[in-house]
């Protein structure tokens, strides 16, 4: 079906009915067996093997199998012990005591002690490391190790989301002491698989860690083959070259679901997508221009056209089941004439604005979304041109050098509101590549860290969302569905997806003999 026919024929709106939808999956039900190498067609490229430094979900998705964290989360996103056997928070919220599991072994055979935890956390909070989550430890006054099995962290002030931040995106990862200099080329942790090799842009190879603290994996090894072209990835699955792929081509999901020779796992959400406006670019320093750009876009039509309906529009980036999700916000409806009037009031009459939209080919639907936008923006008197970039070039130009006017990206691991709002919208946040500087957001995201009551803290994040929406700092579009396709010989497929909806773990996956 051609995209224009899809747009014309689609009448069912996903809306909020999809929020909280449960994953559907068919998996092999035989008893697990040990052995074999799983060949995984990874939809993205690994950028940095250092878990502290990497800021991309694509890298984290691979490193998730190599590392373990001091705490983690259960299926309900409640913080539970990981490498720590137990943890205790003092009534005043200023002291955290972790008791470590005995005889946890790193991939080099070394037994983990409190010295390794202190080293890992000190490395992460040292700005010289370049860790994306250094600010998690901003309120840490000291890290003490009274014995090999005990870690005591004392805070200078209350940091309510501290435990949940340790459970997410690498901040709580424990590495062997003094291993930092080699983590980028030889990542080493205490996860179910140990690193073997990486052919840049081609494949990451991992082998079973026989002494994994939670029991050895069934698989002998995992090969993450980096195949960013969707059709090539799907062909590899169909021919048997690949056992499993993530990110089924969006227009082929229903086709695979009807194929009895394959398994399909879907879940919601995988990530949220938003359009980014560079606040150092003069036109986007005016909120009228940003709001007008928001008004140009029909978010539902864009989602149906670019995602083939595999998602749901949202005005908020908060995890859909989160208590912090602001249900009072609604998407701005498309209003081309209103946008033209607002742009003229801001000093940009029809034909005067020339905008370059940088889209990465790593996400084909970003390019397709940009192509749909061109016509709408033309109707509003804005000349929008598209520059297509590889993922590596996008990261260099947009993420690192902030050399862009308008772009689009998706964020994964969005369940923890402090990680989401402080990292992405605080002026000092590690992921604020748009140079947003809003005192209201800065004050609220700092205030939220001092509020222990969950309901009161959720209300603060609702205010943050309202400010993002009112100022149109970014244009929030949708949540996208997650998908995995696999051969029927793959068992344990229901255990692969982390509760955060992004990370993958192969600890309990197996292959039929």
C-alpha positions in Angstrom: 0.0 0.0 0.0 1.3 3.4 -0.9 1.7 5.9 2.0 -0.9 8.4 0.5 -3.4 5.5 0.3 -2.7 4.6 3.8 -3.3 8.1 5.0 -6.5 8.3 3.0 -7.9 5.0 4.1 -7.0 5.2 7.8 -9.9 6.1 10.0 -9.2 4.4 13.3 -7.4 6.7 15.8 -5.3 5.0 18.5 -5.6 7.9 21.0 -5.4 7.2 24.7 -7.0 3.7 24.3 -3.5 2.4 23.6 -2.0 3.8 26.8 -0.9 1.0 29.1 -1.7 -1.7 26.5 -0.1 -5.0 27.3 2.5 -6.6 25.0 1.4 -9.5 22.8 3.8 -12.3 22.1 3.9 -15.9 20.9 6.9 -17.8 22.0 8.4 -21.3 22.0 7.0 -23.3 25.0 9.5 -26.2 25.1 11.8 -26.6 28.1 14.9 -24.3 27.8 18.1 -25.9 26.6 21.6 -24.7 26.9 23.8 -23.7 23.9 23.9 -21.9 20.6 24.6 -18.4 19.4 21.7 -16.0 19.0 22.1 -13.8 15.9 20.3 -10.6 16.6 19.7 -8.0 13.8 20.2 -4.8 15.7 18.4 -1.8 14.1 21.0 0.7 15.3 24.8 1.2 15.6 26.7 1.1 18.8 28.4 4.4 19.4 30.4 4.1 22.6 31.2 1.0 24.6 31.8 3.0 27.9 28.5 2.7 29.8 29.2 5.9 31.7 29.8 7.9 28.6 27.3 6.6 26.2 24.2 8.7 25.7 22.4 6.5 23.1 19.9 3.8 23.7 21.4 1.9 20.8 24.7 1.4 22.8 22.9 0.9 26.1 20.8 -1.9 24.5 24.0 -3.9 23.9 25.8 -2.9 27.1 22.7 -4.0 29.1 23.9 -7.6 28.8 27.4 -6.8 29.9 26.7 -4.8 33.0 24.7 -5.1 36.2 23.6 -2.2 38.4 23.5 -1.9 42.2 19.7 -1.6 42.0 17.2 -2.3 39.2 13.4 -2.2 38.7 10.7 -4.8 38.6 7.9 -5.0 36.0 6.0 -2.2 37.8 9.1 0.0 37.7 9.6 -0.3 41.5 13.2 -0.1 42.6 14.5 -3.5 43.8 17.9 -4.9 44.7 20.4 -5.7 42.0 24.1 -6.2 42.9 23.0 -4.9 46.3 21.4 -7.7 48.3 19.5 -5.0 50.2 19.4 -1.2 50.7 18.1 1.1 53.3 17.3 4.8 53.3 17.6 6.8 56.5 14.3 8.6 57.6 15.8 12.0 56.9 16.7 10.9 53.3 20.3 11.8 53.7 22.0 8.4 54.1 21.8 5.3 51.8 23.2 2.0 53.0 23.8 -0.8 50.5 24.6 -4.4 51.5 26.3 -6.2 48.5 25.6 -9.7 47.3 28.4 -12.1 48.3 30.7 -13.6 45.6 29.6 -11.6 42.7 32.2 -12.0 40.0 33.2 -9.6 37.2 34.1 -11.0 33.8 37.8 -11.0 34.8 37.1 -13.4 37.7 37.6 -10.7 40.3 35.0 -10.7 43.2 33.1 -7.5 43.6 33.6 -5.5 46.7 32.5 -2.1 48.0 35.7 -0.6 46.6 34.5 -1.3 43.1 31.2 0.4 43.9 32.9 3.5 45.2 35.2 3.5 42.2 32.3 3.3 39.8 30.3 6.0 41.4 33.2 8.3 41.9 34.1 7.8 38.2 30.5 8.6 37.1 30.3 11.8 39.2 33.8 13.0 38.1 33.0 15.5 35.3 36.3 14.7 33.7 34.9 11.2 32.9 32.3 12.7 30.6 29.5 10.6 32.1 26.1 11.5 30.8 24.6 10.9 34.3 27.2 12.8 36.4 24.5 15.0 37.9 22.8 12.0 39.5 25.6 12.3 42.2 25.5 16.1 42.5 24.1 15.9 46.1 26.5 13.2 47.2 28.7 14.4 50.1 30.6 11.2 50.6 30.8 7.5 49.7 32.1 5.3 52.5 33.1 1.6 52.5 33.2 0.4 56.2 33.8 -3.1 54.9 34.0 -5.1 51.7 30.2 -5.7 51.6 28.9 -2.3 52.7 28.6 1.0 50.9 27.3 4.1 52.7 26.4 7.1 50.7 25.7 10.4 52.5 23.9 13.3 50.8 24.5 17.0 51.4 20.7 17.5 50.8 17.7 15.3 50.0 17.6 13.9 46.5 14.3 12.0 46.3 14.9 10.3 42.9 18.4 9.1 43.8 17.6 5.4 44.0 15.5 5.3 40.8 18.2 7.2 39.0 20.7 4.5 40.0 18.4 1.9 38.5 18.4 3.6 35.1 20.7 4.3 32.2 24.1 3.3 33.6 24.5 5.5 36.7 24.3 2.5 39.0 26.5 0.2 37.0 29.4 -1.3 38.9 32.7 -1.8 37.1 35.9 -3.4 38.4 38.1 -0.9 40.2 40.5 1.0 37.9 38.9 -0.5 34.7 37.7 2.9 33.4 40.6 3.5 30.9 39.7 0.4 29.0 35.9 0.5 29.3 35.6 2.2 25.9 37.4 -0.6 24.1 36.8 -3.6 26.4 33.7 -3.0 28.4 33.7 -5.2 31.6 31.1 -5.6 34.2 29.1 -8.3 36.1 26.4 -8.9 33.6 25.2 -12.2 32.1 27.4 -11.9 29.0 31.0 -10.8 28.6 32.4 -8.7 25.8 34.3 -10.5 23.1 34.8 -8.1 20.2 33.4 -5.2 18.2 33.8 -4.6 14.5 32.8 -1.0 14.3 29.5 -0.6 12.5 29.2 -4.3 11.9 28.8 -6.6 14.9 29.3 -6.8 18.6 30.0 -10.3 20.0 29.3 -11.4 23.5 29.8 -14.8 25.3 28.1 -16.3 28.3 29.5 -15.3 31.7 29.5 -18.7 33.5 29.7 -17.1 37.0 26.9 -14.6 36.6 25.5 -13.8 40.0 21.9 -14.6 38.9 22.8 -17.9 37.2 24.4 -18.5 33.8 22.5 -17.7 30.6 21.2 -20.5 28.4 22.9 -19.1 25.2 26.6 -19.7 24.6 26.8 -16.3 22.9 25.0 -13.4 21.3 26.0 -11.6 18.1 24.5 -8.1 17.7 24.7 -7.5 13.9 24.1 -3.8 13.2 21.6 -3.6 10.3 20.1 -0.2 10.1 18.2 -0.7 6.8 14.8 -2.1 7.7 14.1 -4.2 4.6 17.6 -5.8 4.8 16.9 -6.6 8.5 13.6 -8.2 7.7 15.0 -10.2 4.8 17.7 -11.6 7.1 15.0 -12.8 9.5 12.9 -14.4 6.7 15.9 -16.2 5.2 17.0 -17.5 8.6 20.3 -15.6 8.6 19.0 -13.8 11.7 17.3 -15.4 14.7 15.7 -12.1 15.9 15.4 -8.5 14.9 14.1 -5.4 16.7 12.2 -2.7 15.0 10.2 -4.6 12.4 9.6 -2.2 9.4 6.5 -0.3 10.5 4.5 -1.1 7.3 5.2 -4.8 7.7 4.2 -5.4 11.3 0.7 -6.8 10.5 2.1 -9.0 7.8 4.5 -10.6 10.2 1.8 -11.0 12.8 -0.1 -13.1 10.3 2.9 -15.3 9.5 2.8 -18.6 11.5 6.5 -19.2 10.7 7.6 -16.3 12.8 7.0 -14.8 16.3 6.1 -11.2 16.9 6.4 -9.3 20.2 4.9 -5.8 20.4 4.7 -3.5 23.4 3.9 0.1 24.2 5.7 2.4 24.4 9.2 1.9 23.1 10.0 5.6 23.1 8.6 9.1 22.5 9.5 11.3 19.5 9.7 15.0 19.3 10.7 17.7 16.9 13.6 19.8 18.2 14.1 23.5 17.7 17.6 25.0 18.3 17.1 27.8 20.7 20.4 29.5 19.6 18.8 30.0 16.2 17.3 33.5 16.3 13.8 32.7 15.0 13.3 30.0 17.6 14.2 32.3 20.5 10.7 33.8 20.0 8.0 31.6 21.5 5.6 32.8 18.9 7.6 31.2 16.2 7.9 27.9 18.1 4.2 27.9 18.8 3.4 28.6 15.2 5.5 25.7 14.1 3.6 23.5 16.5 0.3 24.8 15.0 1.4 23.8 11.4 1.6 20.1 12.3 -1.3 17.6 12.3 0.2 15.2 14.8 -2.4 12.4 14.2 -2.0 12.5 10.5 1.8 12.6 10.8 1.8 9.6 13.2 -0.4 7.6 10.8 1.7 8.5 7.8 5.2 8.1 9.3 4.5 5.3 11.7 1.8 3.5 9.8 -0.3 3.8 12.9 2.2 2.0 15.1 1.9 4.4 18.1 -0.2 7.0 19.8 0.0 10.8 19.8 0.8 12.5 23.1 1.3 16.1 24.2 3.5 14.9 27.1 6.7 12.8 27.1 6.0 11.3 30.5 5.7 7.5 30.6 2.0 6.9 29.9 1.4 4.9 33.1 3.4 7.4 35.2 1.6 9.3 38.0 3.4 12.4 36.6 1.7 12.3 33.2 -0.3 15.5 32.7 -3.6 14.4 31.3 -4.9 18.0 31.2 -2.6 18.8 28.2 -3.9 18.4 24.7 -2.2 18.6 21.3 -2.5 21.9 19.5 -4.7 21.3 16.5 -3.4 22.1 13.1 -4.2 25.7 12.2 -2.2 26.8 9.1 -3.9 30.2 8.9 -3.4 30.9 12.6 0.3 29.9 12.2 0.8 32.2 9.3 -0.7 35.1 11.3 1.4 34.4 14.3 4.6 34.2 12.2 3.8 37.5 10.6 3.3 39.0 14.0 6.7 37.7 15.0 8.3 39.5 12.0 8.3 36.5 9.6 5.8 37.0 6.7 5.2 34.3 4.1 8.3 33.2 2.3 10.8 34.9 4.7 11.7 31.8 6.7 14.1 29.2 5.3 14.5 26.3 7.6 16.8 23.2 7.2 15.5 20.1 8.8 18.3 17.6 9.6 16.9 14.0 9.7 18.9 10.9 10.3 18.5 7.9 8.0 19.0 5.7 11.0 15.3 6.2 11.7 13.7 6.1 8.2 10.4 7.3 9.6 12.1 10.5 10.7 12.9 11.2 7.0 9.3 10.2 6.1 7.9 12.5 8.7 10.1 15.4 7.5 8.9 14.8 3.9 5.2 15.1 5.1 6.1 18.3 7.0 7.5 20.0 3.9 4.0 20.4 2.3 2.4 21.7 5.5 5.1 24.2 6.1 4.9 25.3 2.5 1.2 26.0 3.0 2.2 28.2 6.0 4.7 30.1 4.0 7.8 28.5 5.4 10.5 27.0 3.1 11.5 23.7 4.7 14.3 21.7 3.2 15.5 18.3 4.4 19.2 17.3 4.9 19.6 13.5 5.4 22.4 12.4 7.7 23.8 9.1 8.8 23.4 8.4 12.5 27.1 9.1 13.1 26.9 12.4 11.3 23.7 13.3 13.1 25.3 12.7 16.5 28.3 14.8 15.5 26.4 17.7 14.0 23.2 17.9 16.1 24.0 16.2 19.4 27.6 17.2 19.9 28.2 20.4 17.9 24.6 21.6 18.1 24.8 22.5 14.5 21.2 22.4 13.4 18.1 24.6 13.1 15.4 21.9 13.3 15.6 18.2 13.7 13.8 15.2 15.2 14.9 12.5 17.7 13.4 9.9 19.9 14.2 9.3 23.5 14.1 5.9 25.2 14.2 4.9 28.9 11.7 7.6 29.7 10.0 6.1 32.8 12.0 8.0 35.5 10.7 11.6 35.6 13.9 13.2 37.1 16.0 11.5 34.4 13.5 12.7 31.7 12.9 16.3 32.7 16.2 17.3 34.4 18.4 15.6 31.7 16.4 16.8 28.7 15.0 20.2 29.7 17.0 21.6 32.6 19.5 24.2 31.2 22.4 22.1 32.7 20.9 18.7 31.6 23.2 16.3 29.8 20.7 15.8 27.0 19.7 19.5 26.5 21.2 19.7 23.1 18.7 22.4 22.0 20.1 25.0 24.5 16.8 25.5 26.2 17.1 27.9 29.1 13.9 28.3 31.0 14.1 29.5 34.6 10.7 28.0 35.5 11.8 24.6 34.3 15.2 24.9 36.0 13.6 25.8 39.3 10.9 23.1 39.2 13.2 20.3 38.2 15.6 21.2 41.1 12.7 21.6 43.5 11.3 18.2 42.6 14.5 16.5 43.8 13.8 17.8 47.3 10.2 16.6 47.5 9.9 13.2 49.1 6.1 12.8 48.8 5.4 11.0 45.5 2.1 12.8 44.7 3.6 16.2 45.4 6.6 15.5 43.2 4.4 14.2 40.4 2.5 17.5 40.5 5.7 19.4 40.1 6.5 17.4 36.9 3.0 18.1 35.6 3.9 21.8 35.9 7.1 21.2 34.0 5.2 19.5 31.2 2.8 22.5 31.1 5.7 24.9 30.8 7.2 22.9 27.9 3.9 22.8 26.1 3.0 26.5 26.7 6.4 27.7 25.5 6.6 25.0 22.8 10.3 24.5 23.6 10.0 21.2 21.6 7.1 19.8 19.7 6.1 16.5 21.4 4.6 14.1 18.8 3.9 10.5 19.9 4.8 7.3 21.6 6.0 4.7 19.3 5.3 0.9 19.6 8.2 -1.5 20.2 8.4 -4.6 18.0 10.6 -7.7 17.8 10.4 -10.4 15.2 11.9 -13.8 15.8 12.1 -17.3 14.4 10.0 -19.9 16.2 13.2 -21.6 17.4 13.8 -18.7 19.8 12.5 -19.4 23.3 12.0 -17.0 26.2 11.1 -14.0 23.9 8.8 -12.7 26.5 11.8 -12.1 28.9 13.8 -9.9 26.4 12.3 -6.4 26.9 13.3 -4.5 30.0 10.5 -2.9 32.0 11.6 0.5 30.7 10.6 -0.6 27.2 13.9 0.1 25.6 16.7 -2.1 26.9 17.0 -5.8 25.9 18.3 -8.6 28.0 19.2 -12.1 26.7 19.8 -13.8 30.1 16.8 -16.1 29.8 16.6 -16.5 26.0 17.4 -19.8 24.5 17.4 -21.6 21.1 15.8 -24.9 20.3 18.3 -27.6 19.6 
